[in-house]
Amino acid sequence: MSEYHNPVMLQECLDGLDIKPDGVYVDVTFGGGGHSKAILDKLTTGHLIAFDQDKDAEQNATKLAELLEKGEPPFSSGRRVGDEGQAKRSFTFIESNFRYLKKYLRLHGITEVDGILADLGVSSHQFDEPERGFTIRAEGELDMRMDQAAAKSAREVVNEYEEKDLIHILSAYGEIRNARTLAREIVSFRMNQPIETNEQLKAIAMKNAPKGRDLKYLAQVFQAIRIEVNDEMDALREFLVQAGEVLKAEGRLVVMSYHSLEDRPVKNFINKGNIKGVDEKDFYGNPIRVLDPVNRKPIIPTAAEIKENSRARSAKLRIGKKRSVK
């Protein structure tokens, strides 16, 4: 397998899932397969289903499946099919966005699962490939598509969206205070020539970056456009609702986010039972929610992990447990 994914808070994620050796689990952000590999290593007769919309992830999934089938490390301790027809753990990869979680589980004959893991945001591999256009640290085409077959890329957003729509995106998804000014600069630039590379976009943004905060500002600009390109917020909201529906009683939802826009709906859904975070109660005054929070405050990485893996710096981990039907 390609070791391009150094899993953030790996042990904390595994502990949060509370894995049963014969359980059914879903990793909705497979990426390099780091979390999936660790989950599979804890299964004996269980089943792991992995989702990822990025075509590059499929190669890693294929290699993982081959290692599992051969019983090669790290899976040599697992049970394998023998002459007695002994059950074994199994792995299924689904090339799809996690917003279609329920649909694809149903297609594979699965209605309930014991645990779901989501590691949100951009994978290390996507950041490390300049041609994908995610990074501010290397030149590349304006792309930012997680699903490389998708029609809309960052180029279309930057060059074709109206100024008012750019203002909304930069403000809502990048939390950029001078979104109006930056949107005006983008529109003015593209009147003379199209914006085709991230270097061009960076040059425009840098003219408007607050002094001493240029790198953070650039990251916010790229984040805003990336979220729009991949419709990340709507996909996350749809996923959370479906996750609550397919979890078994006592099943676990484990979600790791990297910025407040992701963390807020996750926190609201786990703690309040809805995306908006509104307190809703039944006739008897009991809170209406699907999950109970396992950790009231988010789990954050240790200083040692942040030093070893800079991607962990902004990570927050939240865990919810499906309520039992009374």
N, C-alpha and C positions, 0 to 999 in steps of 0.2 A: 504493500500500500504506500501511496505517497504520503510522507509525513509532513504535510503542509499545515496541518491543524494541530496546534498545541492547545488542548482543551482547557478552558478557563474553569477554575473551581471544580475540577473533575470529581474529587471525593465528595464534595458538598452536594453535587448533583446526584451522585449515586446514593448517598445517604437520604437525600430528599425523596427519591423515588421509592425507597424502602422495598427493594427488589425481591420478589419471590422467585425461586428457581424455576417454577412451572408457569409463571405469569406471562401475560401478553403486554408488550410495551411498544411505545411509538417514539421515535426520535424524528421530529418534524423538520430538523435542520441538519441533515447528515454531514454536509461539507466534506471534510477530510476523513470523517469516520471515527474520530477520536473518542467521542462519547459513545457511539454505537458499539465500538469494539469492547469498551469497558462494560457496557450493559450485557452484551452477549457472553462475556466471560463469567458473568454471575448467573447465567441461565443454564439449566440442565435439560429440561424438556420444554422450556418456554419458547416464545416466539417474539421476535423483534421486527417491527415494520418501520422502515426509514423513508422519509420524504426529502426531496430536494429538487428545486426547479432548475438548478444550474446543471447543464449538460456535463460539465467537467466532473461533477461529483459521481456520475454513473460509473466512471472508470474505477474509482476507489471502492464503490459498492461491489463491483464485479470481483475485484481482488479480495475483498473481505469475504464474499460468499465462497470463493474458491478455497481460501484458508480454512474456513469453517467446515466445508465439505470434506477436506482432506484431514481434518483434525490436527492441523499444524499449529505451532505456537502463534498466538497465545491460547489456542483452543484445544490443546492436546489432552487436557483433563476432562473434557466434556464427554457425554455419552454419545455413542454413534450407533447407526443402524447396523445390526449384525445379523447372524443367521436366525436369531430368535425374533427378528423384527422389532428390536428394541427402539423405543421412541428417542428422539434427539431434539435438541434445540434447532430452531430454524430462523431464517432471515429473508425478508422480502424488501426489495427496494422499489419505490414508486417515484417516477420522475414527474413531480407536480408541486405546485405551490400548496402550502399547508392550509390555505383557505378552503381547499376541497377535501379536508380530512375525512369528514363523515361519508362523503360520496365514495371515496376510494376504499375506505375500510369496508363499506357495505359491498362493494364489488368483489372484495376478497373474502366475503362471508363473515366479516367480523362486526359485531354490534356493540361489544363492550371491551374495554381494555383496563389493565391494572395501573398503568402509569403513562404519562406523556411528558416528554422533555422538549423544550424549545430554547435554543441559543440564538437570540435575535441578532439582527444587524448584518454587517458584511463579514464574510469569512476572511481569514488571513490570506488564503490563496487569491481571492478576488482583489484584495488590496495589493498583493505582490505582483500582479500581472498588469503592467502599465497599459497594455492595449485595451484592457477592460474599462479604463477611464475612471476608476473609483478613487485613486490616490491623488493627493496634491503634491506628492514628492517626486513624481516622474512624469515626463511628457507622454501623452497618449490621446487618442481620439475621444471626443465626447460621446460616451456610450452609457455606462452605468446600469446596463440591463443585467439583472440576476438571471433572468430567463433570456438567453441569447436569441431565442426564436421570436421574442416579442417584437411587435411592430414599432413601438415608441421607444426612442432612446433619448438621452440627454440633449442630443443635437436638435431634435424636434422641439423639445421643451424650450430651450434657450432661443432658438431662432424663429419659432412659429407662434408661441403663446403671446397673447396680448399683454400689454404692460400691466393692466389691472390684475391679470391672473398671475403674472410673475411676482407682483407685490404680495399677493395672498400667499403664494408658495414660500417665498423667502421669509415672510413674517411668521406664518403658521408652523412651518416645518423646520425652519432654521433659527427661529426666534431672533431674527436680525432687526435691530432697531431702526436702521436707516434703509429699510427694504425699498421704500419708495424711490430714494435716490439711486440705489444700485440698479433697480429695474429700469429706471430712465436711462442710465448709462449703458445697459445691455442693449436696449432698443436703439439708442443712438449709434452704437458701434455697428450693429448688424445692418443698418441702413446702407453702409458702404461696402461691407463684406460679411459673409457668414461666419459665425463662431463655430469652428470645427474641432478645436483641440482644447484640452483642459488648461494648457498654457495660456491660450488666448483668454479664457474665462478668468483665470487667476490674475492676469494683468489688469483686466477690467475691475475685478474685485479689490485688488490691492490699492487702487486709487481711492477707495472708499473705506478701507479698513481702519479701525481705531488705532491710534498710535500705541505700539507695544503689544497689540493683541492680534497681529496680522495672521498668524498661523491658526489661532482659534477661529477667527473670522472666516478664513478660507474653508476650514473644516465645516463650519455652519452652512456656508453657501453650498458646498458639495453635498452635505447631508440633505438640505432642503430639496435640491434637484433630484437626488437619488430616491428620496422617499416618494416624490411625485412620479418619477419614471416607473417605479415598481409598485405603486399604489399600496405602500407598506402599511399605512395606518388602517385602511379599510380591511386589508387582508388580516391584520392582527386582530381586529375586532371580531371578524367572522370566525377566525380560528378559536378565540377564547370561548365564544358561545358554544361552538361545536365540541370543544374539548370537555366542557362541563356536561354535555349530553352523553358522550360516549364513555366517560369514566364509570367504572363500577363503584358501588358503595365502598368507601374507604380508599378508593384509588387516589393517586397523587398526580398533581399538575406541578411541574417544575419549570419555571421560566426565568431566563437570564436576559437582562436588558442592559443597554449601554448608554442610554440618554433618557431624559425625563419624559419625552413624548412617548416612548415605548413603555417606560415603567409605570406611568400614570394609569393607563387603562388596565394593565395587569394588576396593579395594586387595588384599583376600584373593583375589578371583577372578583378577585379573591376575597377581599374584605367586605364588600357591600353587595355583591351578587349582580352588579350591572356595570356597564362601561362608564357611565356618567358618575358613579360614586354616590348615588342618592340612597338614603336610608329608606327601605321599603319594609313594611311589616304586615303580617297576616292579621286576621280578625282577633287573634289572641295576643297580639303585640309582639310576636316572635319575629325576628329578622328573616326576610325572604332572601335566601342566597343558596347557591348550589354547593359552594365549598366553604370550608372553615380554614382560616389561615393557620399554617403550622408555625410560621415565624411572623410575629407582629411587625418586626423591623426587618428590612432586607439584609441578607447575608452579603458581606463584602469580602473581597480577597485580602489575604494577609500582605503585609509589607514585603515579605520574602517572595511571594508569588508575583507581585507587581514588579519587583526588581528583575525577576527572571523572565516575565512575560508582560511587556508593556501594554498589550491589548487588554489585560485584566484591569487596568487602572480605573476605568469608569463602570465596571460591571456591578450589577445588583441582582441578587438571586432571591426570588420569592417562591414559596411553596404553599400549595393549597391541597386540602384533603376533601374528597367528595363526601358529602353528608349522607348518613344512612337514612333510609326511608322509615319513618315511624308510623 
